[in-house]
Amino acid sequence: MADDQQTTPPPVNVYTAMLVLSFIAIAVGCIMLALYLGKYDFQIQPPAGMRP
């Protein structure tokens, strides 16, 4: 009987908005960090002569 009834999704509240906003802020921060490090030729991998 419960399958016959349609349930409405919960409304978007302030916590959902803050979650989306914080995700966007972190994503923009990561992009800006990558661009900033690329500007100064930052190497992610160690130089070829270094031993692991």
mmCIF entry with sequence, helices, sheets and N, C-alpha, C, O atoms, coordinates in Angstrom:
data_MODEL
# 
_entry.id   MODEL 
# 
_entity.id                         1 
_entity.type                       polymer 
_entity.pdbx_number_of_molecules   1 
# 
_entity_poly.entity_id                      1 
_entity_poly.type                           'polypeptide(L)' 
_entity_poly.nstd_linkage                   no 
_entity_poly.nstd_monomer                   no 
_entity_poly.pdbx_seq_one_letter_code       MADDQQTTPPPVNVYTAMLVLSFIAIAVGCIMLALYLGKYDFQIQPPAGMRP 
_entity_poly.pdbx_seq_one_letter_code_can   MADDQQTTPPPVNVYTAMLVLSFIAIAVGCIMLALYLGKYDFQIQPPAGMRP 
_entity_poly.pdbx_strand_id                 A 
# 
loop_
_entity_poly_seq.entity_id 
_entity_poly_seq.num 
_entity_poly_seq.mon_id 
_entity_poly_seq.hetero 
1 1  MET n 
1 2  ALA n 
1 3  ASP n 
1 4  ASP n 
1 5  GLN n 
1 6  GLN n 
1 7  THR n 
1 8  THR n 
1 9  PRO n 
1 10 PRO n 
1 11 PRO n 
1 12 VAL n 
1 13 ASN n 
1 14 VAL n 
1 15 TYR n 
1 16 THR n 
1 17 ALA n 
1 18 MET n 
1 19 LEU n 
1 20 VAL n 
1 21 LEU n 
1 22 SER n 
1 23 PHE n 
1 24 ILE n 
1 25 ALA n 
1 26 ILE n 
1 27 ALA n 
1 28 VAL n 
1 29 GLY n 
1 30 CYS n 
1 31 ILE n 
1 32 MET n 
1 33 LEU n 
1 34 ALA n 
1 35 LEU n 
1 36 TYR n 
1 37 LEU n 
1 38 GLY n 
1 39 LYS n 
1 40 TYR n 
1 41 ASP n 
1 42 PHE n 
1 43 GLN n 
1 44 ILE n 
1 45 GLN n 
1 46 PRO n 
1 47 PRO n 
1 48 ALA n 
1 49 GLY n 
1 50 MET n 
1 51 ARG n 
1 52 PRO n 
# 
_struct_asym.id          A 
_struct_asym.entity_id   1 
# 
_struct_conf.conf_type_id            HELX_P 
_struct_conf.id                      HELX_P1 
_struct_conf.pdbx_PDB_helix_id       AA1 
_struct_conf.beg_label_comp_id       VAL 
_struct_conf.beg_label_asym_id       A 
_struct_conf.beg_label_seq_id        14 
_struct_conf.pdbx_beg_PDB_ins_code   ? 
_struct_conf.end_label_comp_id       LYS 
_struct_conf.end_label_asym_id       A 
_struct_conf.end_label_seq_id        39 
_struct_conf.pdbx_end_PDB_ins_code   ? 
_struct_conf.beg_auth_comp_id        VAL 
_struct_conf.beg_auth_asym_id        A 
_struct_conf.beg_auth_seq_id         14 
_struct_conf.end_auth_comp_id        LYS 
_struct_conf.end_auth_asym_id        A 
_struct_conf.end_auth_seq_id         39 
_struct_conf.pdbx_PDB_helix_class    1 
_struct_conf.details                 ? 
_struct_conf.pdbx_PDB_helix_length   26 
# 
_struct_conf_type.id          HELX_P 
_struct_conf_type.criteria    ? 
_struct_conf_type.reference   ? 
# 
loop_
_atom_site.group_PDB 
_atom_site.id 
_atom_site.type_symbol 
_atom_site.label_atom_id 
_atom_site.label_alt_id 
_atom_site.label_comp_id 
_atom_site.label_asym_id 
_atom_site.label_entity_id 
_atom_site.label_seq_id 
_atom_site.pdbx_PDB_ins_code 
_atom_site.Cartn_x 
_atom_site.Cartn_y 
_atom_site.Cartn_z 
_atom_site.occupancy 
_atom_site.B_iso_or_equiv 
_atom_site.pdbx_formal_charge 
_atom_site.auth_seq_id 
_atom_site.auth_comp_id 
_atom_site.auth_asym_id 
_atom_site.auth_atom_id 
_atom_site.pdbx_PDB_model_num 
ATOM 1   N N  . MET A 1 1  ? 0.807  -1.195 0.000   1.00 0.00 ? 1  MET A N  1 
ATOM 2   C CA . MET A 1 1  ? 0.000  0.000  0.000   1.00 0.00 ? 1  MET A CA 1 
ATOM 3   C C  . MET A 1 1  ? 0.859  1.272  0.000   1.00 0.00 ? 1  MET A C  1 
ATOM 4   O O  . MET A 1 1  ? 0.437  2.305  -0.521  1.00 0.00 ? 1  MET A O  1 
ATOM 5   N N  . ALA A 1 2  ? 2.023  1.201  0.564   1.00 0.00 ? 2  ALA A N  1 
ATOM 6   C CA . ALA A 1 2  ? 2.878  2.380  0.632   1.00 0.00 ? 2  ALA A CA 1 
ATOM 7   C C  . ALA A 1 2  ? 3.419  2.746  -0.742  1.00 0.00 ? 2  ALA A C  1 
ATOM 8   O O  . ALA A 1 2  ? 3.770  3.901  -0.981  1.00 0.00 ? 2  ALA A O  1 
ATOM 9   N N  . ASP A 1 3  ? 3.491  1.763  -1.662  1.00 0.00 ? 3  ASP A N  1 
ATOM 10  C CA . ASP A 1 3  ? 3.996  2.054  -2.998  1.00 0.00 ? 3  ASP A CA 1 
ATOM 11  C C  . ASP A 1 3  ? 3.022  2.889  -3.809  1.00 0.00 ? 3  ASP A C  1 
ATOM 12  O O  . ASP A 1 3  ? 3.435  3.571  -4.746  1.00 0.00 ? 3  ASP A O  1 
ATOM 13  N N  . ASP A 1 4  ? 1.740  2.854  -3.473  1.00 0.00 ? 4  ASP A N  1 
ATOM 14  C CA . ASP A 1 4  ? 0.736  3.600  -4.212  1.00 0.00 ? 4  ASP A CA 1 
ATOM 15  C C  . ASP A 1 4  ? 0.797  5.094  -3.915  1.00 0.00 ? 4  ASP A C  1 
ATOM 16  O O  . ASP A 1 4  ? 0.388  5.907  -4.744  1.00 0.00 ? 4  ASP A O  1 
ATOM 17  N N  . GLN A 1 5  ? 1.297  5.456  -2.758  1.00 0.00 ? 5  GLN A N  1 
ATOM 18  C CA . GLN A 1 5  ? 1.327  6.862  -2.374  1.00 0.00 ? 5  GLN A CA 1 
ATOM 19  C C  . GLN A 1 5  ? 2.603  7.512  -2.897  1.00 0.00 ? 5  GLN A C  1 
ATOM 20  O O  . GLN A 1 5  ? 3.690  6.940  -2.812  1.00 0.00 ? 5  GLN A O  1 
ATOM 21  N N  . GLN A 1 6  ? 2.454  8.691  -3.428  1.00 0.00 ? 6  GLN A N  1 
ATOM 22  C CA . GLN A 1 6  ? 3.618  9.439  -3.899  1.00 0.00 ? 6  GLN A CA 1 
ATOM 23  C C  . GLN A 1 6  ? 4.144  10.283 -2.749  1.00 0.00 ? 6  GLN A C  1 
ATOM 24  O O  . GLN A 1 6  ? 3.391  10.998 -2.087  1.00 0.00 ? 6  GLN A O  1 
ATOM 25  N N  . THR A 1 7  ? 5.420  10.191 -2.530  1.00 0.00 ? 7  THR A N  1 
ATOM 26  C CA . THR A 1 7  ? 6.029  11.011 -1.485  1.00 0.00 ? 7  THR A CA 1 
ATOM 27  C C  . THR A 1 7  ? 6.771  12.159 -2.145  1.00 0.00 ? 7  THR A C  1 
ATOM 28  O O  . THR A 1 7  ? 7.431  11.979 -3.169  1.00 0.00 ? 7  THR A O  1 
ATOM 29  N N  . THR A 1 8  ? 6.661  13.303 -1.571  1.00 0.00 ? 8  THR A N  1 
ATOM 30  C CA . THR A 1 8  ? 7.356  14.479 -2.104  1.00 0.00 ? 8  THR A CA 1 
ATOM 31  C C  . THR A 1 8  ? 8.743  14.537 -1.475  1.00 0.00 ? 8  THR A C  1 
ATOM 32  O O  . THR A 1 8  ? 8.902  14.220 -0.297  1.00 0.00 ? 8  THR A O  1 
ATOM 33  N N  . PRO A 1 9  ? 9.745  14.940 -2.250  1.00 0.00 ? 9  PRO A N  1 
ATOM 34  C CA . PRO A 1 9  ? 11.085 15.055 -1.667  1.00 0.00 ? 9  PRO A CA 1 
ATOM 35  C C  . PRO A 1 9  ? 11.108 16.185 -0.647  1.00 0.00 ? 9  PRO A C  1 
ATOM 36  O O  . PRO A 1 9  ? 10.312 17.120 -0.734  1.00 0.00 ? 9  PRO A O  1 
ATOM 37  N N  . PRO A 1 10 ? 12.016 16.103 0.318   1.00 0.00 ? 10 PRO A N  1 
ATOM 38  C CA . PRO A 1 10 ? 12.083 17.171 1.320   1.00 0.00 ? 10 PRO A CA 1 
ATOM 39  C C  . PRO A 1 10 ? 12.483 18.488 0.668   1.00 0.00 ? 10 PRO A C  1 
ATOM 40  O O  . PRO A 1 10 ? 13.237 18.497 -0.306  1.00 0.00 ? 10 PRO A O  1 
ATOM 41  N N  . PRO A 1 11 ? 11.992 19.578 1.190   1.00 0.00 ? 11 PRO A N  1 
ATOM 42  C CA . PRO A 1 11 ? 12.322 20.882 0.591   1.00 0.00 ? 11 PRO A CA 1 
ATOM 43  C C  . PRO A 1 11 ? 13.790 21.226 0.811   1.00 0.00 ? 11 PRO A C  1 
ATOM 44  O O  . PRO A 1 11 ? 14.420 20.751 1.756   1.00 0.00 ? 11 PRO A O  1 
ATOM 45  N N  . VAL A 1 12 ? 14.318 22.055 -0.073  1.00 0.00 ? 12 VAL A N  1 
ATOM 46  C CA . VAL A 1 12 ? 15.698 22.524 0.056   1.00 0.00 ? 12 VAL A CA 1 
ATOM 47  C C  . VAL A 1 12 ? 15.724 23.530 1.201   1.00 0.00 ? 12 VAL A C  1 
ATOM 48  O O  . VAL A 1 12 ? 14.993 24.520 1.197   1.00 0.00 ? 12 VAL A O  1 
ATOM 49  N N  . ASN A 1 13 ? 16.575 23.256 2.173   1.00 0.00 ? 13 ASN A N  1 
ATOM 50  C CA . ASN A 1 13 ? 16.653 24.157 3.315   1.00 0.00 ? 13 ASN A CA 1 
ATOM 51  C C  . ASN A 1 13 ? 18.003 24.872 3.335   1.00 0.00 ? 13 ASN A C  1 
ATOM 52  O O  . ASN A 1 13 ? 18.792 24.743 2.399   1.00 0.00 ? 13 ASN A O  1 
ATOM 53  N N  . VAL A 1 14 ? 18.257 25.605 4.375   1.00 0.00 ? 14 VAL A N  1 
ATOM 54  C CA . VAL A 1 14 ? 19.469 26.415 4.452   1.00 0.00 ? 14 VAL A CA 1 
ATOM 55  C C  . VAL A 1 14 ? 20.715 25.540 4.522   1.00 0.00 ? 14 VAL A C  1 
ATOM 56  O O  . VAL A 1 14 ? 21.772 25.951 4.046   1.00 0.00 ? 14 VAL A O  1 
ATOM 57  N N  . TYR A 1 15 ? 20.621 24.357 5.097   1.00 0.00 ? 15 TYR A N  1 
ATOM 58  C CA . TYR A 1 15 ? 21.784 23.485 5.209   1.00 0.00 ? 15 TYR A CA 1 
ATOM 59  C C  . TYR A 1 15 ? 22.189 22.926 3.844   1.00 0.00 ? 15 TYR A C  1 
ATOM 60  O O  . TYR A 1 15 ? 23.376 22.752 3.571   1.00 0.00 ? 15 TYR A O  1 
ATOM 61  N N  . THR A 1 16 ? 21.218 22.650 3.003   1.00 0.00 ? 16 THR A N  1 
ATOM 62  C CA . THR A 1 16 ? 21.524 22.206 1.651   1.00 0.00 ? 16 THR A CA 1 
ATOM 63  C C  . THR A 1 16 ? 22.200 23.326 0.873   1.00 0.00 ? 16 THR A C  1 
ATOM 64  O O  . THR A 1 16 ? 23.152 23.081 0.132   1.00 0.00 ? 16 THR A O  1 
ATOM 65  N N  . ALA A 1 17 ? 21.724 24.534 1.035   1.00 0.00 ? 17 ALA A N  1 
ATOM 66  C CA . ALA A 1 17 ? 22.323 25.681 0.352   1.00 0.00 ? 17 ALA A CA 1 
ATOM 67  C C  . ALA A 1 17 ? 23.761 25.906 0.834   1.00 0.00 ? 17 ALA A C  1 
ATOM 68  O O  . ALA A 1 17 ? 24.645 26.205 0.031   1.00 0.00 ? 17 ALA A O  1 
ATOM 69  N N  . MET A 1 18 ? 23.995 25.763 2.140   1.00 0.00 ? 18 MET A N  1 
ATOM 70  C CA . MET A 1 18 ? 25.349 25.937 2.667   1.00 0.00 ? 18 MET A CA 1 
ATOM 71  C C  . MET A 1 18 ? 26.269 24.825 2.176   1.00 0.00 ? 18 MET A C  1 
ATOM 72  O O  . MET A 1 18 ? 27.450 25.067 1.928   1.00 0.00 ? 18 MET A O  1 
ATOM 73  N N  . LEU A 1 19 ? 25.748 23.614 2.034   1.00 0.00 ? 19 LEU A N  1 
ATOM 74  C CA . LEU A 1 19 ? 26.541 22.504 1.514   1.00 0.00 ? 19 LEU A CA 1 
ATOM 75  C C  . LEU A 1 19 ? 26.968 22.771 0.075   1.00 0.00 ? 19 LEU A C  1 
ATOM 76  O O  . LEU A 1 19 ? 28.127 22.554 -0.280  1.00 0.00 ? 19 LEU A O  1 
ATOM 77  N N  . VAL A 1 20 ? 26.048 23.235 -0.747  1.00 0.00 ? 20 VAL A N  1 
ATOM 78  C CA . VAL A 1 20 ? 26.358 23.539 -2.145  1.00 0.00 ? 20 VAL A CA 1 
ATOM 79  C C  . VAL A 1 20 ? 27.343 24.701 -2.226  1.00 0.00 ? 20 VAL A C  1 
ATOM 80  O O  . VAL A 1 20 ? 28.282 24.668 -3.021  1.00 0.00 ? 20 VAL A O  1 
ATOM 81  N N  . LEU A 1 21 ? 27.134 25.709 -1.417  1.00 0.00 ? 21 LEU A N  1 
ATOM 82  C CA . LEU A 1 21 ? 28.028 26.870 -1.416  1.00 0.00 ? 21 LEU A CA 1 
ATOM 83  C C  . LEU A 1 21 ? 29.442 26.486 -0.990  1.00 0.00 ? 21 LEU A C  1 
ATOM 84  O O  . LEU A 1 21 ? 30.412 26.951 -1.588  1.00 0.00 ? 21 LEU A O  1 
ATOM 85  N N  . SER A 1 22 ? 29.570 25.645 0.032   1.00 0.00 ? 22 SER A N  1 
ATOM 86  C CA . SER A 1 22 ? 30.904 25.239 0.471   1.00 0.00 ? 22 SER A CA 1 
ATOM 87  C C  . SER A 1 22 ? 31.581 24.350 -0.572  1.00 0.00 ? 22 SER A C  1 
ATOM 88  O O  . SER A 1 22 ? 32.797 24.442 -0.744  1.00 0.00 ? 22 SER A O  1 
ATOM 89  N N  . PHE A 1 23 ? 30.840 23.500 -1.268  1.00 0.00 ? 23 PHE A N  1 
ATOM 90  C CA . PHE A 1 23 ? 31.422 22.688 -2.330  1.00 0.00 ? 23 PHE A CA 1 
ATOM 91  C C  . PHE A 1 23 ? 31.945 23.575 -3.455  1.00 0.00 ? 23 PHE A C  1 
ATOM 92  O O  . PHE A 1 23 ? 33.033 23.337 -3.978  1.00 0.00 ? 23 PHE A O  1 
ATOM 93  N N  . ILE A 1 24 ? 31.179 24.588 -3.826  1.00 0.00 ? 24 ILE A N  1 
ATOM 94  C CA . ILE A 1 24 ? 31.615 25.499 -4.884  1.00 0.00 ? 24 ILE A CA 1 
ATOM 95  C C  . ILE A 1 24 ? 32.857 26.270 -4.444  1.00 0.00 ? 24 ILE A C  1 
ATOM 96  O O  . ILE A 1 24 ? 33.774 26.478 -5.240  1.00 0.00 ? 24 ILE A O  1 
ATOM 97  N N  . ALA A 1 25 ? 32.890 26.694 -3.180  1.00 0.00 ? 25 ALA A N  1 
ATOM 98  C CA . ALA A 1 25 ? 34.049 27.437 -2.678  1.00 0.00 ? 25 ALA A CA 1 
ATOM 99  C C  . ALA A 1 25 ? 35.306 26.568 -2.680  1.00 0.00 ? 25 ALA A C  1 
ATOM 100 O O  . ALA A 1 25 ? 36.383 27.044 -3.038  1.00 0.00 ? 25 ALA A O  1 
ATOM 101 N N  . ILE A 1 26 ? 35.182 25.307 -2.286  1.00 0.00 ? 26 ILE A N  1 
ATOM 102 C CA . ILE A 1 26 ? 36.340 24.414 -2.289  1.00 0.00 ? 26 ILE A CA 1 
ATOM 103 C C  . ILE A 1 26 ? 36.797 24.138 -3.717  1.00 0.00 ? 26 ILE A C  1 
ATOM 104 O O  . ILE A 1 26 ? 37.998 24.106 -3.984  1.00 0.00 ? 26 ILE A O  1 
ATOM 105 N N  . ALA A 1 27 ? 35.857 23.939 -4.636  1.00 0.00 ? 27 ALA A N  1 
ATOM 106 C CA . ALA A 1 27 ? 36.211 23.678 -6.033  1.00 0.00 ? 27 ALA A CA 1 
ATOM 107 C C  . ALA A 1 27 ? 36.925 24.880 -6.642  1.00 0.00 ? 27 ALA A C  1 
ATOM 108 O O  . ALA A 1 27 ? 37.931 24.717 -7.332  1.00 0.00 ? 27 ALA A O  1 
ATOM 109 N N  . VAL A 1 28 ? 36.419 26.074 -6.396  1.00 0.00 ? 28 VAL A N  1 
ATOM 110 C CA . VAL A 1 28 ? 37.061 27.284 -6.915  1.00 0.00 ? 28 VAL A CA 1 
ATOM 111 C C  . VAL A 1 28 ? 38.442 27.456 -6.284  1.00 0.00 ? 28 VAL A C  1 
ATOM 112 O O  . VAL A 1 28 ? 39.385 27.856 -6.967  1.00 0.00 ? 28 VAL A O  1 
ATOM 113 N N  . GLY A 1 29 ? 38.570 27.164 -5.004  1.00 0.00 ? 29 GLY A N  1 
ATOM 114 C CA . GLY A 1 29 ? 39.872 27.251 -4.338  1.00 0.00 ? 29 GLY A CA 1 
ATOM 115 C C  . GLY A 1 29 ? 40.886 26.292 -4.934  1.00 0.00 ? 29 GLY A C  1 
ATOM 116 O O  . GLY A 1 29 ? 42.048 26.656 -5.115  1.00 0.00 ? 29 GLY A O  1 
ATOM 117 N N  . CYS A 1 30 ? 40.465 25.070 -5.243  1.00 0.00 ? 30 CYS A N  1 
ATOM 118 C CA . CYS A 1 30 ? 41.374 24.093 -5.849  1.00 0.00 ? 30 CYS A CA 1 
ATOM 119 C C  . CYS A 1 30 ? 41.799 24.534 -7.247  1.00 0.00 ? 30 CYS A C  1 
ATOM 120 O O  . CYS A 1 30 ? 42.959 24.368 -7.625  1.00 0.00 ? 30 CYS A O  1 
ATOM 121 N N  . ILE A 1 31 ? 40.880 25.086 -8.003  1.00 0.00 ? 31 ILE A N  1 
ATOM 122 C CA . ILE A 1 31 ? 41.209 25.572 -9.343  1.00 0.00 ? 31 ILE A CA 1 
ATOM 123 C C  . ILE A 1 31 ? 42.180 26.750 -9.259  1.00 0.00 ? 31 ILE A C  1 
ATOM 124 O O  . ILE A 1 31 ? 43.143 26.822 -10.022 1.00 0.00 ? 31 ILE A O  1 
ATOM 125 N N  . MET A 1 32 ? 41.924 27.664 -8.335  1.00 0.00 ? 32 MET A N  1 
ATOM 126 C CA . MET A 1 32 ? 42.816 28.811 -8.188  1.00 0.00 ? 32 MET A CA 1 
ATOM 127 C C  . MET A 1 32 ? 44.208 28.373 -7.723  1.00 0.00 ? 32 MET A C  1 
ATOM 128 O O  . MET A 1 32 ? 45.209 28.936 -8.168  1.00 0.00 ? 32 MET A O  1 
ATOM 129 N N  . LEU A 1 33 ? 44.284 27.378 -6.836  1.00 0.00 ? 33 LEU A N  1 
ATOM 130 C CA . LEU A 1 33 ? 45.570 26.864 -6.384  1.00 0.00 ? 33 LEU A CA 1 
ATOM 131 C C  . LEU A 1 33 ? 46.335 26.227 -7.533  1.00 0.00 ? 33 LEU A C  1 
ATOM 132 O O  . LEU A 1 33 ? 47.543 26.425 -7.658  1.00 0.00 ? 33 LEU A O  1 
ATOM 133 N N  . ALA A 1 34 ? 45.645 25.464 -8.373  1.00 0.00 ? 34 ALA A N  1 
ATOM 134 C CA . ALA A 1 34 ? 46.305 24.829 -9.514  1.00 0.00 ? 34 ALA A CA 1 
ATOM 135 C C  . ALA A 1 34 ? 46.821 25.885 -10.491 1.00 0.00 ? 34 ALA A C  1 
ATOM 136 O O  . ALA A 1 34 ? 47.925 25.752 -11.019 1.00 0.00 ? 34 ALA A O  1 
ATOM 137 N N  . LEU A 1 35 ? 46.042 26.915 -10.732 1.00 0.00 ? 35 LEU A N  1 
ATOM 138 C CA . LEU A 1 35 ? 46.495 27.986 -11.625 1.00 0.00 ? 35 LEU A CA 1 
ATOM 139 C C  . LEU A 1 35 ? 47.673 28.745 -11.032 1.00 0.00 ? 35 LEU A C  1 
ATOM 140 O O  . LEU A 1 35 ? 48.600 29.117 -11.751 1.00 0.00 ? 35 LEU A O  1 
ATOM 141 N N  . TYR A 1 36 ? 47.642 28.975 -9.730  1.00 0.00 ? 36 TYR A N  1 
ATOM 142 C CA . TYR A 1 36 ? 48.730 29.688 -9.065  1.00 0.00 ? 36 TYR A CA 1 
ATOM 143 C C  . TYR A 1 36 ? 50.017 28.876 -9.102  1.00 0.00 ? 36 TYR A C  1 
ATOM 144 O O  . TYR A 1 36 ? 51.090 29.422 -9.359  1.00 0.00 ? 36 TYR A O  1 
ATOM 145 N N  . LEU A 1 37 ? 49.914 27.568 -8.846  1.00 0.00 ? 37 LEU A N  1 
ATOM 146 C CA . LEU A 1 37 ? 51.108 26.727 -8.883  1.00 0.00 ? 37 LEU A CA 1 
ATOM 147 C C  . LEU A 1 37 ? 51.621 26.567 -10.307 1.00 0.00 ? 37 LEU A C  1 
ATOM 148 O O  . LEU A 1 37 ? 52.830 26.463 -10.510 1.00 0.00 ? 37 LEU A O  1 
ATOM 149 N N  . GLY A 1 38 ? 50.744 26.544 -11.288 1.00 0.00 ? 38 GLY A N  1 
ATOM 150 C CA . GLY A 1 38 ? 51.159 26.449 -12.680 1.00 0.00 ? 38 GLY A CA 1 
ATOM 151 C C  . GLY A 1 38 ? 51.873 27.703 -13.151 1.00 0.00 ? 38 GLY A C  1 
ATOM 152 O O  . GLY A 1 38 ? 52.716 27.641 -14.046 1.00 0.00 ? 38 GLY A O  1 
ATOM 153 N N  . LYS A 1 39 ? 51.546 28.823 -12.564 1.00 0.00 ? 39 LYS A N  1 
ATOM 154 C CA . LYS A 1 39 ? 52.188 30.083 -12.932 1.00 0.00 ? 39 LYS A CA 1 
ATOM 155 C C  . LYS A 1 39 ? 53.677 30.064 -12.592 1.00 0.00 ? 39 LYS A C  1 
ATOM 156 O O  . LYS A 1 39 ? 54.478 30.682 -13.295 1.00 0.00 ? 39 LYS A O  1 
ATOM 157 N N  . TYR A 1 40 ? 54.056 29.363 -11.524 1.00 0.00 ? 40 TYR A N  1 
ATOM 158 C CA . TYR A 1 40 ? 55.445 29.312 -11.084 1.00 0.00 ? 40 TYR A CA 1 
ATOM 159 C C  . TYR A 1 40 ? 56.113 27.984 -11.426 1.00 0.00 ? 40 TYR A C  1 
ATOM 160 O O  . TYR A 1 40 ? 57.129 27.639 -10.823 1.00 0.00 ? 40 TYR A O  1 
ATOM 161 N N  . ASP A 1 41 ? 55.571 27.239 -12.373 1.00 0.00 ? 41 ASP A N  1 
ATOM 162 C CA . ASP A 1 41 ? 56.133 25.961 -12.831 1.00 0.00 ? 41 ASP A CA 1 
ATOM 163 C C  . ASP A 1 41 ? 56.388 24.994 -11.684 1.00 0.00 ? 41 ASP A C  1 
ATOM 164 O O  . ASP A 1 41 ? 57.450 24.377 -11.605 1.00 0.00 ? 41 ASP A O  1 
ATOM 165 N N  . PHE A 1 42 ? 55.418 24.869 -10.806 1.00 0.00 ? 42 PHE A N  1 
ATOM 166 C CA . PHE A 1 42 ? 55.524 23.931 -9.693  1.00 0.00 ? 42 PHE A CA 1 
ATOM 167 C C  . PHE A 1 42 ? 55.439 22.510 -10.216 1.00 0.00 ? 42 PHE A C  1 
ATOM 168 O O  . PHE A 1 42 ? 54.558 22.186 -11.012 1.00 0.00 ? 42 PHE A O  1 
ATOM 169 N N  . GLN A 1 43 ? 56.367 21.649 -9.761  1.00 0.00 ? 43 GLN A N  1 
ATOM 170 C CA . GLN A 1 43 ? 56.391 20.253 -10.219 1.00 0.00 ? 43 GLN A CA 1 
ATOM 171 C C  . GLN A 1 43 ? 55.708 19.368 -9.188  1.00 0.00 ? 43 GLN A C  1 
ATOM 172 O O  . GLN A 1 43 ? 56.046 19.403 -8.005  1.00 0.00 ? 43 GLN A O  1 
ATOM 173 N N  . ILE A 1 44 ? 54.765 18.590 -9.636  1.00 0.00 ? 44 ILE A N  1 
ATOM 174 C CA . ILE A 1 44 ? 54.078 17.664 -8.752  1.00 0.00 ? 44 ILE A CA 1 
ATOM 175 C C  . ILE A 1 44 ? 54.967 16.450 -8.476  1.00 0.00 ? 44 ILE A C  1 
ATOM 176 O O  . ILE A 1 44 ? 54.998 15.952 -7.351  1.00 0.00 ? 44 ILE A O  1 
ATOM 177 N N  . GLN A 1 45 ? 55.676 15.979 -9.474  1.00 0.00 ? 45 GLN A N  1 
ATOM 178 C CA . GLN A 1 45 ? 56.539 14.809 -9.340  1.00 0.00 ? 45 GLN A CA 1 
ATOM 179 C C  . GLN A 1 45 ? 57.943 15.250 -8.937  1.00 0.00 ? 45 GLN A C  1 
ATOM 180 O O  . GLN A 1 45 ? 58.372 16.350 -9.284  1.00 0.00 ? 45 GLN A O  1 
ATOM 181 N N  . PRO A 1 46 ? 58.665 14.391 -8.200  1.00 0.00 ? 46 PRO A N  1 
ATOM 182 C CA . PRO A 1 46 ? 60.043 14.751 -7.837  1.00 0.00 ? 46 PRO A CA 1 
ATOM 183 C C  . PRO A 1 46 ? 60.934 14.781 -9.073  1.00 0.00 ? 46 PRO A C  1 
ATOM 184 O O  . PRO A 1 46 ? 60.594 14.161 -10.081 1.00 0.00 ? 46 PRO A O  1 
ATOM 185 N N  . PRO A 1 47 ? 62.045 15.473 -9.024  1.00 0.00 ? 47 PRO A N  1 
ATOM 186 C CA . PRO A 1 47 ? 62.960 15.496 -10.164 1.00 0.00 ? 47 PRO A CA 1 
ATOM 187 C C  . PRO A 1 47 ? 63.455 14.092 -10.505 1.00 0.00 ? 47 PRO A C  1 
ATOM 188 O O  . PRO A 1 47 ? 63.417 13.193 -9.664  1.00 0.00 ? 47 PRO A O  1 
ATOM 189 N N  . ALA A 1 48 ? 63.919 13.909 -11.740 1.00 0.00 ? 48 ALA A N  1 
ATOM 190 C CA . ALA A 1 48 ? 64.312 12.586 -12.223 1.00 0.00 ? 48 ALA A CA 1 
ATOM 191 C C  . ALA A 1 48 ? 65.504 12.020 -11.466 1.00 0.00 ? 48 ALA A C  1 
ATOM 192 O O  . ALA A 1 48 ? 65.607 10.800 -11.344 1.00 0.00 ? 48 ALA A O  1 
ATOM 193 N N  . GLY A 1 49 ? 66.400 12.838 -10.959 1.00 0.00 ? 49 GLY A N  1 
ATOM 194 C CA . GLY A 1 49 ? 67.593 12.354 -10.283 1.00 0.00 ? 49 GLY A CA 1 
ATOM 195 C C  . GLY A 1 49 ? 67.365 11.916 -8.846  1.00 0.00 ? 49 GLY A C  1 
ATOM 196 O O  . GLY A 1 49 ? 68.261 11.326 -8.241  1.00 0.00 ? 49 GLY A O  1 
ATOM 197 N N  . MET A 1 50 ? 66.208 12.184 -8.287  1.00 0.00 ? 50 MET A N  1 
ATOM 198 C CA . MET A 1 50 ? 65.922 11.846 -6.877  1.00 0.00 ? 50 MET A CA 1 
ATOM 199 C C  . MET A 1 50 ? 65.595 10.369 -6.742  1.00 0.00 ? 50 MET A C  1 
ATOM 200 O O  . MET A 1 50 ? 64.912 9.792  -7.588  1.00 0.00 ? 50 MET A O  1 
ATOM 201 N N  . ARG A 1 51 ? 66.098 9.751  -5.648  1.00 0.00 ? 51 ARG A N  1 
ATOM 202 C CA . ARG A 1 51 ? 65.742 8.364  -5.367  1.00 0.00 ? 51 ARG A CA 1 
ATOM 203 C C  . ARG A 1 51 ? 64.466 8.332  -4.545  1.00 0.00 ? 51 ARG A C  1 
ATOM 204 O O  . ARG A 1 51 ? 64.265 9.198  -3.694  1.00 0.00 ? 51 ARG A O  1 
ATOM 205 N N  . PRO A 1 52 ? 63.594 7.347  -4.780  1.00 0.00 ? 52 PRO A N  1 
ATOM 206 C CA . PRO A 1 52 ? 62.333 7.269  -4.000  1.00 0.00 ? 52 PRO A CA 1 
ATOM 207 C C  . PRO A 1 52 ? 62.539 6.815  -2.585  1.00 0.00 ? 52 PRO A C  1 
ATOM 208 O O  . PRO A 1 52 ? 61.576 6.706  -1.826  1.00 0.00 ? 52 PRO A O  1 
# 
